[in-house]
Amino acid sequence: MLECVPNFSEGRDSKTVEALAAAIGGTRGVALLGYEKDSDHNRSVFTFAGEADAVVEAAVRGAERAAQLINLAGHAGVHPRVGAADVVPFIPLAGSTMADAVAAAHRAGREIWARASVPVYFYGEAALRENRRRLELVRRPGFDGAPQDVGDIPAHATAGASVVGARPFLLAFNVDLKTADVEVAMEIARRVRASSGGFAHVKAIGLYLESRKRAQVSMNLTNFAETPLEELFHAIESASAVADCEVIGFVPQQAYEQDRPFFARASNFSEARILEHRLRELLP
């Protein structure tokens, strides 16, 4: 079994998000674990799982539908993006290997180009170029300056490109600050992210959320087992008062057991967000 967690560049139009859910969830053999959208990020995140063939098919159907419905020319949102089906990562579950996830990513990338004419750049463990292992490097202007991995154009006129990859589990965790000063959030993000000498395995950006009138530190934790989550939170809290926290997507049981207080701070967290619980519920 594999998990897939695609991020689509639409978080405001409920009909579009529901159409993406129908395309993915309607794929035979796939369990759609959940999805959520954010209007400020203008982004939706889906989580689904199943056997490799079904998961690849669902991912391609989602990307194809996104290319039909999302026009990046009119897109506005605070989260970085390069495509309608912006990021499509495959994650191995128990019984699968990273090699299985890489194979699935490469198959999905070829099919996305064949069906939707959207070029693909591979990242993470599926990267064909060493400089594309890190997602943020692919997102640089001009798609890092090198040719696309699949397709004969650098970007689709309205749907951009898809960055398809394979990776281990990561945690997506956002911290809303009580201040509306985005410069504060940006400085905190700089301090805590690994690339600036902060915490290991932390990627972070500072954003302003118009709907909440707050600044936010948005983070991906790419190796939660080696990241001191409590120290990370206290580093943020010591720099600015915290208004709220939220988890995006699902949390592996191991991460929850490692640091329950960290997740308890998220106002939207419950044990229903533990990945293994949801899998047992939908895939007995």
C-alpha positions as CSV (number, residue, x, y, z in Angstrom):
1,M,0.0,0.0,0.0
2,L,1.0,3.6,-0.7
3,E,-0.3,6.9,0.6
4,C,-0.5,10.0,-1.6
5,V,-0.9,13.6,-0.4
6,P,-1.4,15.9,-3.3
7,N,-1.6,19.7,-2.8
8,F,-3.8,21.5,-5.3
9,S,-3.8,25.3,-5.9
10,E,-7.4,25.9,-5.0
11,G,-8.7,26.6,-1.5
12,R,-11.6,29.0,-2.0
13,D,-13.9,27.5,-4.6
14,S,-15.7,24.6,-2.8
15,K,-17.1,23.2,-6.1
16,T,-13.7,22.8,-7.5
17,V,-12.4,21.2,-4.4
18,E,-15.4,18.8,-4.3
19,A,-14.8,17.9,-8.0
20,L,-11.2,17.0,-7.1
21,A,-12.4,14.9,-4.2
22,A,-14.9,13.1,-6.6
23,A,-12.1,12.4,-9.1
24,I,-9.8,10.9,-6.5
25,G,-12.4,9.2,-4.2
26,G,-14.2,7.7,-7.2
27,T,-11.2,5.7,-8.1
28,R,-11.7,2.0,-7.4
29,G,-9.4,0.6,-4.7
30,V,-8.6,4.0,-3.2
31,A,-9.6,5.2,0.3
32,L,-9.9,8.9,0.5
33,L,-8.9,9.5,4.1
34,G,-9.7,13.2,4.1
35,Y,-9.1,16.6,2.6
36,E,-9.1,20.2,3.7
37,K,-8.8,23.7,2.1
38,D,-7.4,27.0,3.2
39,S,-8.6,30.3,1.6
40,D,-5.5,32.3,2.5
41,H,-3.1,29.7,1.2
42,N,-5.6,29.1,-1.6
43,R,-4.6,25.5,-1.4
44,S,-6.2,22.2,-0.6
45,V,-4.5,19.1,0.7
46,F,-5.8,15.5,0.1
47,T,-4.8,12.3,1.7
48,F,-5.6,8.9,0.2
49,A,-4.2,5.4,0.3
50,G,-4.5,2.0,-1.4
51,E,-2.6,-0.4,-3.5
52,A,0.0,1.2,-5.8
53,D,-1.9,0.9,-9.1
54,A,-5.1,2.4,-7.6
55,V,-3.2,5.2,-5.9
56,V,-1.3,6.1,-9.1
57,E,-4.6,6.2,-11.0
58,A,-6.3,8.4,-8.4
59,A,-3.4,10.8,-8.4
60,V,-3.4,11.1,-12.2
61,R,-7.2,11.6,-12.2
62,G,-6.8,14.4,-9.6
63,A,-4.1,16.1,-11.6
64,E,-6.1,15.8,-14.8
65,R,-9.2,17.3,-13.2
66,A,-7.1,20.1,-11.6
67,A,-5.7,21.0,-15.0
68,Q,-9.3,21.3,-16.4
69,L,-10.6,23.4,-13.5
70,I,-7.8,25.6,-12.1
71,N,-6.3,28.5,-14.0
72,L,-3.1,29.8,-12.4
73,A,-3.3,33.0,-14.4
74,G,-6.0,34.1,-12.0
75,H,-4.6,32.5,-8.9
76,A,-3.8,34.4,-5.8
77,G,-2.6,32.9,-2.5
78,V,0.1,33.3,0.1
79,H,1.5,29.8,-0.4
80,P,4.2,29.2,-3.1
81,R,3.1,27.1,-6.0
82,V,4.1,26.1,-9.5
83,G,1.0,24.2,-10.7
84,A,-2.7,23.4,-10.4
85,A,-1.8,20.0,-9.1
86,D,1.2,21.6,-7.4
87,V,2.9,18.8,-5.4
88,V,2.1,15.1,-5.7
89,P,4.1,13.0,-3.2
90,F,3.9,9.2,-2.8
91,I,4.7,7.7,0.7
92,P,5.3,4.0,1.4
93,L,3.0,2.5,4.1
94,A,3.7,-0.8,5.9
95,G,4.5,-3.5,3.5
96,S,5.8,-1.1,0.8
97,T,9.2,0.3,0.2
98,M,10.6,3.7,-0.9
99,A,11.4,2.0,-4.2
100,D,7.7,1.3,-4.6
101,A,6.9,4.9,-4.0
102,V,9.5,6.1,-6.5
103,A,8.2,3.7,-9.1
104,A,4.7,5.0,-8.5
105,A,5.8,8.7,-8.8
106,H,7.5,8.0,-12.1
107,R,4.5,6.2,-13.5
108,A,2.2,9.0,-12.3
109,G,4.4,11.7,-13.8
110,R,4.4,10.1,-17.2
111,E,0.6,9.7,-17.1
112,I,0.0,13.3,-16.0
113,W,1.8,14.5,-19.1
114,A,0.1,11.9,-21.4
115,R,-3.4,12.8,-20.2
116,A,-3.3,16.4,-19.2
117,S,-0.3,17.8,-21.1
118,V,1.1,19.1,-17.9
119,P,4.9,18.8,-17.6
120,V,6.4,17.1,-14.5
121,Y,9.4,17.7,-12.4
122,F,10.5,14.9,-10.0
123,Y,11.6,15.6,-6.5
124,G,12.5,13.9,-3.3
125,E,13.6,10.2,-3.6
126,A,12.1,10.2,-7.1
127,A,14.4,13.0,-8.3
128,L,16.3,12.3,-11.5
129,R,18.7,15.3,-10.7
130,E,20.4,15.7,-7.4
131,N,19.5,19.4,-7.2
132,R,15.8,18.5,-7.4
133,R,15.7,16.4,-4.2
134,R,14.5,19.4,-2.2
135,L,11.1,20.7,-3.3
136,E,11.9,24.4,-2.5
137,L,14.8,24.3,-5.0
138,V,12.5,23.1,-7.8
139,R,10.1,25.9,-7.0
140,R,12.7,28.6,-7.8
141,P,11.9,30.9,-10.7
142,G,12.1,29.1,-14.0
143,F,11.7,25.7,-12.3
144,D,15.4,25.7,-11.2
145,G,16.6,26.6,-14.7
146,A,16.9,23.0,-15.9
147,P,14.6,21.2,-18.4
148,Q,11.5,19.4,-17.1
149,D,11.7,15.7,-16.5
150,V,8.6,14.7,-18.4
151,G,7.0,16.6,-21.3
152,D,8.3,18.9,-24.0
153,I,7.3,22.3,-22.5
154,P,8.4,23.9,-19.2
155,A,4.8,24.8,-18.1
156,H,1.2,24.4,-19.2
157,A,-0.4,27.7,-20.1
158,T,-3.0,27.6,-17.4
159,A,-2.1,24.6,-15.2
160,G,1.6,25.2,-14.8
161,A,3.6,22.1,-13.9
162,S,3.4,19.3,-11.3
163,V,6.2,18.4,-9.0
164,V,5.8,14.7,-8.4
165,G,7.9,12.8,-5.8
166,A,8.4,10.1,-3.2
167,R,9.3,10.8,0.4
168,P,8.9,9.5,4.0
169,F,6.1,10.8,6.2
170,L,6.3,14.5,7.1
171,L,4.2,16.6,9.5
172,A,2.6,19.9,8.3
173,F,2.1,22.2,11.3
174,N,1.1,25.9,11.3
175,V,1.5,28.3,14.1
176,D,-0.7,31.5,14.1
177,L,0.8,34.4,15.9
178,K,-1.1,37.1,17.8
179,T,0.6,39.7,15.7
180,A,-0.4,40.7,12.2
181,D,3.2,41.7,11.4
182,V,4.3,39.3,8.7
183,E,7.9,40.4,9.2
184,V,7.8,38.8,12.6
185,A,6.6,35.5,11.2
186,M,9.3,35.6,8.4
187,E,12.0,36.2,11.0
188,I,10.8,33.4,13.2
189,A,10.7,31.1,10.1
190,R,14.2,32.1,9.2
191,R,15.4,31.3,12.8
192,V,13.8,27.8,13.0
193,R,14.3,26.3,9.6
194,A,17.2,24.0,9.0
195,S,18.5,25.8,5.9
196,S,19.2,28.8,8.1
197,G,20.9,26.8,10.9
198,G,17.8,26.3,13.0
199,F,16.1,23.0,13.8
200,A,17.0,19.8,11.9
201,H,14.5,18.7,9.3
202,V,12.3,21.9,9.6
203,K,11.1,23.9,6.6
204,A,9.4,27.1,7.5
205,I,7.9,30.2,5.8
206,G,6.3,33.3,7.3
207,L,2.9,34.3,5.9
208,Y,0.1,36.9,6.5
209,L,-3.4,35.5,6.7
210,E,-5.9,38.1,5.5
211,S,-9.0,36.2,6.7
212,R,-7.6,35.9,10.3
213,K,-5.7,39.2,10.3
214,R,-2.7,37.3,11.7
215,A,0.8,36.3,10.7
216,Q,1.6,32.6,10.5
217,V,4.7,30.4,10.7
218,S,3.9,27.5,8.3
219,M,6.1,24.5,8.7
220,N,6.9,21.1,7.2
221,L,8.8,18.7,9.6
222,T,10.4,16.2,7.3
223,N,11.9,13.9,10.0
224,F,9.8,14.2,13.1
225,A,11.7,11.4,14.9
226,E,14.9,13.6,14.9
227,T,13.2,17.0,15.5
228,P,12.7,18.2,19.1
229,L,9.1,19.3,18.6
230,E,8.7,20.9,22.1
231,E,11.9,22.9,21.7
232,L,10.7,24.0,18.3
233,F,7.4,25.2,19.6
234,H,9.0,27.0,22.5
235,A,11.4,28.8,20.2
236,I,8.5,30.2,18.3
237,E,6.5,31.0,21.4
238,S,9.5,32.8,22.9
239,A,9.7,35.1,19.9
240,S,6.0,36.0,19.6
241,A,2.8,35.2,21.4
242,V,0.9,32.3,19.8
243,A,-2.8,32.6,19.0
244,D,-3.4,29.1,17.6
245,C,-1.9,26.0,16.0
246,E,-3.2,23.6,13.4
247,V,-2.2,20.3,11.9
248,I,-2.6,19.8,8.1
249,G,-3.4,16.3,7.0
250,F,-2.7,13.2,9.2
251,V,-0.2,12.4,11.9
252,P,1.6,9.0,12.1
253,Q,1.0,7.2,15.4
254,Q,4.7,7.2,16.2
255,A,4.8,11.0,16.0
256,Y,1.8,11.4,18.2
257,E,3.2,9.0,20.8
258,Q,6.6,10.8,20.7
259,D,5.1,14.2,21.7
260,R,1.4,14.3,22.6
261,P,1.6,17.8,24.1
262,F,2.9,19.2,20.8
263,F,-0.2,18.0,18.9
264,A,-2.6,18.8,21.7
265,R,-1.8,22.5,21.0
266,A,-3.5,22.3,17.6
267,S,-7.1,23.3,17.9
268,N,-8.1,21.1,15.0
269,F,-6.3,17.9,16.3
270,S,-8.1,14.8,17.6
271,E,-7.1,11.2,17.5
272,A,-9.2,11.0,14.3
273,R,-6.2,12.6,12.6
274,I,-3.9,9.7,13.5
275,L,-3.1,8.0,10.2
276,E,-3.3,4.4,11.5
277,H,-6.7,5.1,13.1
278,R,-8.1,6.4,9.9
279,L,-6.7,3.6,7.8
280,R,-8.2,1.0,10.1
281,E,-11.5,2.7,9.9
282,L,-11.6,2.8,6.0
283,L,-9.5,-0.2,5.2
284,P,-10.3,-2.9,7.7
